[in-house]
Amino acid sequence: MPYNIWRDEFLNDQPEIAYAAYRPQSGSNSFLDYWRKAYGDVRNQYEQQLGGMALAGQPPALNWTDMLAGYPFMQRYAGLSPQERGGQRESDFAPGLRWRL
């Protein structure tokens, strides 16, 4: 991939801006809300990958933007429970029980 000063320097120096650019921009409200709030979790996963590389004796050479470009947003969200996704309750899936006397 050719060198791009904006991607390779600006976005790597401004991780919040890079995350906002790469995170999903369309989908359900709960999907978008989840990813708006998940920056810290995604950043921690990135830092864990860098630490793992260093512990294995490899140079920590993964760029933040490269990690975001290949991040499996849909798969991660699909693997969450309804409670973890937020905005969804069990009552959303089944009607309440009514007693007739």
URFEN-V15991 format. One record per backbone hydrogen bond with DSSP energy under -0.5 kcal/mol. CO is the residue of the C=O (numbers start at 1). NH is the residue of the N-H. If there is no record, write none. Layout:
co->[CO	CO]
nh->[NH	NH]
This chain:
co->[4	5	5	6	7	9	10	14	14	15	16	17	18	19	28	29	30	31	32	33	34	38	39	40	41	42	43	44	45	46	47	48	49	50	51	52	53	54	59	61	63	64	65	66	68	71	72	73	74	75	77	81	82	82	89	90	90	99]
nh->[8	9	10	11	12	13	14	17	18	19	20	21	22	23	32	33	34	35	36	37	38	42	43	44	45	46	47	48	49	50	51	52	53	54	55	56	58	57	61	63	67	68	69	70	71	73	76	77	78	79	80	85	86	88	92	93	94	101]
